[in-house]
Amino acid sequence: MNKQEFIVKLRSFLRVTTEDENSLVEEYEAFIDEAMANGEAEEDVIANLESPEEIATIANEELGIDSSKKFKDYVDDSFDSMKDGYEKVIDSDFMNNVSESIETALKGVGETLKGLDLSAKISKAMDKVGEELSRVKDINIDATFKDMAMKFDNSKVETFNFDQDELKIDIVDENDDALNVEVLGGTSNIVIKSLPTTLMHTITMDDDGVLKISVPISNIKYAERKRMRVYIPNSVTNLQLTGNVPFSIHDVESSIEVNVGDAPISVKDVEGESVVIRMGNGPLSVKDIDISSLEVELGIGPVSIKSVDGDKGDLTLGNGPLSVKDIDMSVFNINSGNGPITIKNVDGNKHNYSLGSGPITVKEIDLDELTITAKDGLMTMKDITVRKIAGDISGTVKTLKNIDAEEFELNK
Amino acid sequence: MDIQFKKGIIEVCVLSELDKEDTYGYKLVKNLSATLEVGESTIYTMLRRLTKEGSLDLYEKESSDGPTRKYYTLTGIGKEKKINLVSEWRSFNVKVNKLLGGYDE
């Protein structure tokens, strides 16, 4: 079992509040990281820990929401609103269209909530609701949830709309080839769990507006081509994504940090302080970005960076293909292995391009200073206006025309 | 050993360790588990409970050889609790040793 699988299992067994769960998980992640930093192998560290079931048993007993007072506090804090939500569901028109078994299950929750001491029944009823809801094609629930944890078997199509709290979650099964999560704002902490054997997503937003979305690697097969589309509320100031699921992020007004393995990533229409993307291999598409700094680091492309305004950019790429177009960036460092590489329509102050083999095309460049190093391959440079151009081109220069430079220190 | 009895002892030890110096979870687990037969889950859940009840506080500190660590520190409530528990433990220990005949006050 690796770290990711261990954490997924641990979360699945924990029956504590979300804050307690996140705190424990952070401690275990830190423990594993520390041990690995001390030279222990990941599998050995985990093998020497108690099992996720054993840990959860201790934690549930010590911190669990089933224990009397803690459960009462939990209920006081969150279940009143939950109860209101369910009553609205029961009264709403949609109930006329869903199966009797769901109505029974939801009413069961309502009844259970009236007797707050019946904690075990609530837990069972929640599981039951999850099972029943999974058979429904389309459900709308209006509710106000400050802190919510629900478990679903997402073998079927599920759609949940928490409009009052401006939380909308659409989970579509593999037959529809997509998973949609929409968080419109106002919800401080959300955890969505499915069964450990299927799919598990953790979505949390802290008080500082940091939204973290994590999708474990082991539970999603690349071949299924699932794609996670994330619509981010304005209240989020920093979006952090981890996992191996393909992400499509657009219309975001926050900083973004993406740490993923090999998966197609698309980032579009972003206004924020920074965009940081660290990933295994592409494809990667970054488009229509207005930010202070851009940092991209990945193995193999293809990579497309288009329509980016910013102060500083750093792009490190093992091998292409690489396409950089329509850029207005004061300082931009591009370090790429082999191409093909195209850099076109670029404005800015000081750019440094260190490129491997071609074919390489650099054209329509308007800068103060351009330093360019190209190791091999066919090089095309044209329509370049700079105060100074410097560098070293080792390969074959196919085309070199319309170079307007006060200082020309380019070796070729 | 009775589990509740053991938990009580571990709680005194956790508070005492943190009274000596602020420390982070991994180090505390390693220190305590080297002396006592205790699983990390017992310590971590105890740390969480003590934090929630106000006996401990948390702060982050940069590490020179790894990621930023979360350090636990005793609060005023925690220091008072530690003093009371240590006092209870010593008093209890003396009485038990007297009964066992291995120790004179």
Boltz contact constraints between the chains, C-beta under 6 A:
constraints:
  - contact:
      token1: [A, 20]
      token2: [B, 48]
      max_distance: 6.0
  - contact:
      token1: [A, 23]
      token2: [B, 48]
      max_distance: 6.0
  - contact:
      token1: [A, 24]
      token2: [B, 44]
      max_distance: 6.0
  - contact:
      token1: [A, 27]
      token2: [B, 25]
      max_distance: 6.0
  - contact:
      token1: [A, 27]
      token2: [B, 44]
      max_distance: 6.0
  - contact:
      token1: [A, 31]
      token2: [B, 26]
      max_distance: 6.0
  - contact:
      token1: [A, 34]
      token2: [B, 26]
      max_distance: 6.0
  - contact:
      token1: [A, 37]
      token2: [B, 66]
      max_distance: 6.0
  - contact:
      token1: [A, 50]
      token2: [B, 39]
      max_distance: 6.0
  - contact:
      token1: [A, 50]
      token2: [B, 41]
      max_distance: 6.0
  - contact:
      token1: [A, 55]
      token2: [B, 41]
      max_distance: 6.0
  - contact:
      token1: [A, 58]
      token2: [B, 41]
      max_distance: 6.0
  - contact:
      token1: [A, 58]
      token2: [B, 42]
      max_distance: 6.0
  - contact:
      token1: [A, 58]
      token2: [B, 45]
      max_distance: 6.0
  - contact:
      token1: [A, 59]
      token2: [B, 45]
      max_distance: 6.0
  - contact:
      token1: [A, 62]
      token2: [B, 45]
      max_distance: 6.0
  - contact:
      token1: [A, 62]
      token2: [B, 49]
      max_distance: 6.0
  - contact:
      token1: [A, 63]
      token2: [B, 45]
      max_distance: 6.0
